Amino acid sequence: MRRRTRTPAAPLPQRDGVDPVRLRLPADPAGAWPTVRDHLLARYAGAIGAGRVEEMLAEGRFVGADGAPVGADEPYEAGRYVWFHRDLPAEERVPFEVGIVHRDERIVVADKPHFLATTPRGRHVAETALARLRRDLGLPGLQPAHRLDRLTAGLVLFVVRPEDRGAYQTLFRDRRVRKEYEAVAPYDPSLALPVTVRGRIVKERGVLAAREVPGEPNSESRVELLEQRGGLGRYRLVPATGQTHQLRVHMARLGVPILHDPLYPVVREDGPEDFARPLQLLARALEFTDPFSGVRRVWVSRLRLSALG
């Protein structure tokens, strides 16, 4: 059996709570990249710009496992690790704080506000829940056990020690975590509730909205009405699966799309964030048996949806 090579520790510290990018140089059977510079230009000219790659090389921004700058003319070596910090994009600050619901030596349960991404991705890098918590709590090794949509508020479980992360991620993978959401959406007296919604959801890379297609169901959600007032309803949503945008897709299918949803049932034109009109969806509760202590853990969000007060 071939033994896997252990990935070296990052030689660069985090910056603003964001890890450096790690690149492992791939095989080059055609000999297209005589030098490290050739590969970096081929790989990042589109995303970073050829001129910026050249500047970063000259500034010593690309480093090897020993922390020493990688020379532009160093011979290409497949399998070698290279690290660098990306240039952080200009990000508008989300004007809401991340709440702490629970913290101990293994986990942090946070109340993520609307509009704040869970982890760095795309144009949201330093302005994310993970980066903020790492900085504010002084926990550089913090990692999420799962993710929550950027526009959804509520509970997210983070793991303090890297060696514990797998055990908590497994709970989510194996559907051993009970998640409960609340939503505010139009009230339809003709809609018979509670109801269990099932369907097949697909999400294509580069396409903003997920969609339902014929086929074997891969998503299931239970929808219950908690109250109705002034043409709006407050709903309890309990997903049995975790497809992208699942609850938003299912509520739109029922004819009661979640209030202020920019994607369902119709994708709205992209524009500036309207922090006064957050998506009315909240990850309200998390419940699971802790994989280390065996204790049943239950947390409830301290956030509230604003549409019904």
Secondary structure, 3 states (H helix, E strand, C coil): CCCCCCCCCCCCCCECCECCEEEECCCCCCCCCCEHHHHHHHHHCCCCCHHHHHHHHHCCCCECCCCCECCCCCECCCCCEEEECCCCCCCCCCCCCCEEEEECCCEEEEEECCCCECCCECCECCCEHHHHHHHHHCCCCCEECCCCCCCCEEEEEEECCHHHHHHHHHHHHCCCCEEEEEEEEECCCCCCCCEEEEEEEECCCCCCCCEEECCCCCEEEEEEEEEEECCEEEEEEEECCCCCCHHHHHHHHCCCCCCCCCCCCCCCCCCCCCCCCCCCEEEEEEEEECCCCCCEEEEECCCCCCCCC
